[in-house]
Amino acid sequence: MKIIESLAHLDRRIIFLLVALAVIIPMIVPLNLPVDITKPVKNIYDKVESLPRGSVVLISTDYDPGSEAELYPATEAFIEHCFRKDLKVYMMGLWPAGSELGNIALNKIAKVYNKVYGEDYINVGYRPGGAVMLLSLGRNFSDVIKVDYQGIPIDSLPLGRRVKSSRDIFLVMTFSAGDPGILHWITYFHARYGVPICGATTAIMAPQQYPYLSSGQLTGLLGGLKGAAEYETLVDRKGRGLRGMDSQSIVHLLLVGFIALGNVILLYQRRKK
């Protein structure tokens, strides 16, 4: 058959172009493909919904630009949910670049909800020290945090004065791409002070967190871009997570089509011989 013969000699650049279009088009024109909601993601949503108005949520952005594609969409969706519920956001980071990425999302969403810095949200920036720092932080925030990320004295900000110890934190949400990250929060903050911990991780890290979900040490989990898309669905936000999953789904279908077509061509050529 002439069609199969033509496809057998298809220029690989056409395949590259089709894959590129499958990635780009859904990012520009969302397809709104359905996303199944998993229990670990729903647990985070339910936990935030259960918090009283004005509760303080500590967000730790423990990632860098290398994992921004997976964790930043989840960061925006979670912050929006907090502000929509009129919760106070206390942001910090165990990774140097993470606090800057978190700050971009924080300021972006705060403008939409007319939140006031120092009263409704605060960012104290990168905090080194790992386990020792977290243990000290839980006892007394002022032992670790003297100023915010801009160098403003923490006691001059209403939210900074309000948060004295772990007893003032209702929930910790960590966006983690490695170490230090989610395991530090579970081991040194939840285990020692009993503060509920939720997390978002890269897809490759997610299976490592399942034992902590089963034991109750981790309340909920967003795994990779899929987790971000699920959370965007729950909070009714059309963000990068859903668009990214649209792209992934179309590319996967395209690749399956190429594999099937390749096998058809192979069988045809064998029969022809």
N, C-alpha and C positions, 0 to 999 in steps of 0.2 A: 504493500500500500504506500502510495506516494506521501501521504500525511505522516505516517510513522517514520518513513525514511527521512523526511524533512526534520521531524522532531529529534531524531537520533543525532543529527548534526546541528542542533540548535546552538547558536552562539551563547557561550556562558554569560556574556554581558547582559543578555536579555533576562536571564535568570536573576542576576544581581539587581537589575532594574526592577523586576517584579517584586523581589523581596523588599527593596527600598521603598517602593510605593505602598506595600502592605504595612510597613512600619509607619510611614509618614502620614498617609491619608487618615487613618483612625485617630491620630494625634491632633489633626486639624479639624476633622469632621467626626465627632464621637458617634460610635455605633450604638452605645448604650446596651451592650450585650448583658444578659443577666449574670449576676454573681451570687453564688450560694454563700450564705452566712454560716461560718463555723462557730462552735461553742466557745473556744477561747477568745474569739473576737467579740462575740456577743457578751461575754462576761465583763469585758472592759467597758463596753457601752452601758451595761446595766449598773456597773459600779459607779460610773460617773453620774448616771441618772439618779442614783440613790443618795448622792451627797447633798446635804442641806445647802441652801443658797449662802454664798459668802465663804464656803469652805476653802481651805488653801490646798492646792495641788502642786506638788513639786515635780517639775519636768527637768530631766537630765538628758542633754543631747550629747550622747557619747559616740559620735561618729565623725567622719571627715568627708571631703568631696568624693572619695572613691566609692562610698556607699550612699551618696546623696540621692541617686535615682530611686533607690528602694525605700529609704527612710524619711526623706524630706516630705513626700506627699502625706505620709502618715502623721508627721509632725504638724502640718497645717490642719489636717482634719481633726486631730485631737485638740489642738488649741481652740479651734472654732467651736467644738463641742463644749469645752470648758467655759468660754465666754458666753455662749448661748445660754448656758445654765447659770450664768452670773457667779462663776467660781473665780477665786483669786489664783493667779498663776505665779509661782516662784520658780524661775528658771536658773539653771546652772549647767555646767558640763565638766565631765572628767577627761575630755579630749580637747586640746587647744582650739581646733577648728570647729568643733561641734557647737560651742557657745555662739560663734558668729553665725553659723547656719541657722541655729535656733532663733537668734535675734532677728534675722530677716523675716522668718515666719511669724514671730511674735508681733513685731511692729506692723506687718502687713495685715494680720487679722485684727489687731487692736484698733486700727483705723476704721475698719468696717463696723465694729461694734462700739465705737466711741469710748474706748477704755482709756483710763488715765494712768500714765506711768507713775509708779510709786504707791498708788492706791489700789489699782485693780491688777497690776502685774509688775514684775520686777525681774531683772536679769543680773545676777551677780558674777557672770562670766565663768571662765575656766578656773577650776579648783584642783590643784595637784595634791598628791599625797595618798591617793588610793584608800586602802583599808584604814590606815591611821586617821586620815582626814574624816572619813565617814563615821567612825566611832566617836570622834570628837564632835562632829557636827550634830549627831543625835543627842548628845548631852547638852550642848550649849552652842547655838549657832554663832553667837558673838565671839566665841573662841577662834573660829575659823574665818568668819566673814566680817570684815570691818568696813568695806566699801563695795559698791556695785561695780559693774563692768566699766562705767564711765569715771569711776573714782569718787563718786558721791558717797559721803558717809552714810552707812546703812541705817543708823539711828535717826537720820533726818527724813527718812521715807516712812510713811504710815505702815505700809506692809512690812518693811524691814523691822520696825519696832514690834509689830504684832508677833512675828515668828521668832520664838526664843529657843525652842527645842523640838525634838521629834513629836512631842505631844501636840504641837500646833499644826502638824501635817496630817491631812486626812488620807492622802494617796500619793504614792510616788509612781511616775511614769517615766521609764528610761528608754530612750531610743539608742540601741546598742549595736555596734559593729564589731565588737571584740573586747579586748581586755585593756584597761579596766572598763567595766560596763555592767551588764545585767547581773552577772554572778556576784559582783561586789555588793550591789544593792541588796540582793537576796541574803548573802552571807553576813554582811556587817551592818545592815540597817533593819531589814525585816527580822532576822533572827535575834538581834540584840534588843530592838525597840518595838517590834511588833507592828510596824507600819505596813499596810498592804502595798504590795509591789505589782505593777503591771509593766509589760515590756513590749517593745517592737524591735525585731531583729532582722538581719538579712535572711533570705530564704535558706541559705546553707547552714545558718546557725540555729534555725527554728527547732529541728528535731532534738537538739541537745537540751532544749528547755522543757520538753515534755515530762520528764520525771518531776520537775519542780511544780508543774501544773497539777500532776496527779497527787503530789504530797500537800498541795495547798499553799506552798511557799510562794508561788506565783499565781496571782489572781486571774490574769488573762494575758493573751499573747497575740500580737500582730506579726505574722510571718511573711517577710518580704513584700513585694509589690502587691501580691494577692491579698495579704492582710490589710494593706492600705486601701485597696479597692473595696474590700468588705466594709471597712469602717466608713469610707466615704458614702457607701450605700446606706448605712444605718443613719448617718447624720444628714443625708440628703444633700451631699456636696458633689458636684460634678468636677472633680479635680484630676490631677495627673495620674492618680492611681487607677481610676476607671479607664482613662484613655490608654494608659500603658497596657492594661490587661486586654483591651480591644486589639491593640497592635499585636500583642503576643498571640492571641487566639487566631487572628487572621494569618500570621506568619506560620503558626503551627499547621493550620489547615493547608496552606500553600505547600509547605514542606512534605506533608503527607501525600498531597497530590503529585508532587514531583517524584516521590519514591514509588508511588503506584505506577506513574507513567514510565519511569525507568524500568520497572519490572515488565511492563507490557512490551516495551521496545526490546528488551532482552529476550523474552519468550518468542517474539516475532522473528528476531534475527536467528535464533537457534532453529526454529522450524524451517526457516528459509534455507538454511544450510543442509 
